[in-house]
Amino acid sequence: MVIFLTLLNALIFIALSVIHIYWAFGGRWAKELSVPTIDSGQKLFVPGVRATLTVAAGLLMFAGINLCIRVFPDSGLQLLYLRYGILLIGLIFLLRAIGDFNYIGLAKKQKSSAFAKNDTLFYVPLCLLIFISHLLIFALF
């Protein structure tokens, strides 16, 4: 079960990283739905190329940590660091699922924008799936 979860997580993180790289180099698919907006439709922030590539690199690092659990166990990383790294990744996505109490997550107040609707339908459930899978890996590893 752990190998399935680590592979699933790695695939999700690699896919998300590829999307961020695509956006950083000018891709437009789903980009408008990736940033929260205020009621008037104005984006809360406009991520630059450096920030987008930093997120992509972080997601690739998360994929690597997952792969080191079972696929590459001789990576040289101490098991204690991997175990708590998995827990930390899960907690990051739990916090993202809970949100900022205004524009993102389960606790958001602003729910009418296109981003908010996608957040409810796709982003929050994905974050919860990532949290649960990391919690299971932590418990079983």
Salt bridges, closest charged atoms under 4 A:
GLU32 OE2 - LYS43 NZ 3.61
ASP119 OD1 - ARG96 NH2 2.57
ASP119 OD2 - LYS108 NZ 2.95
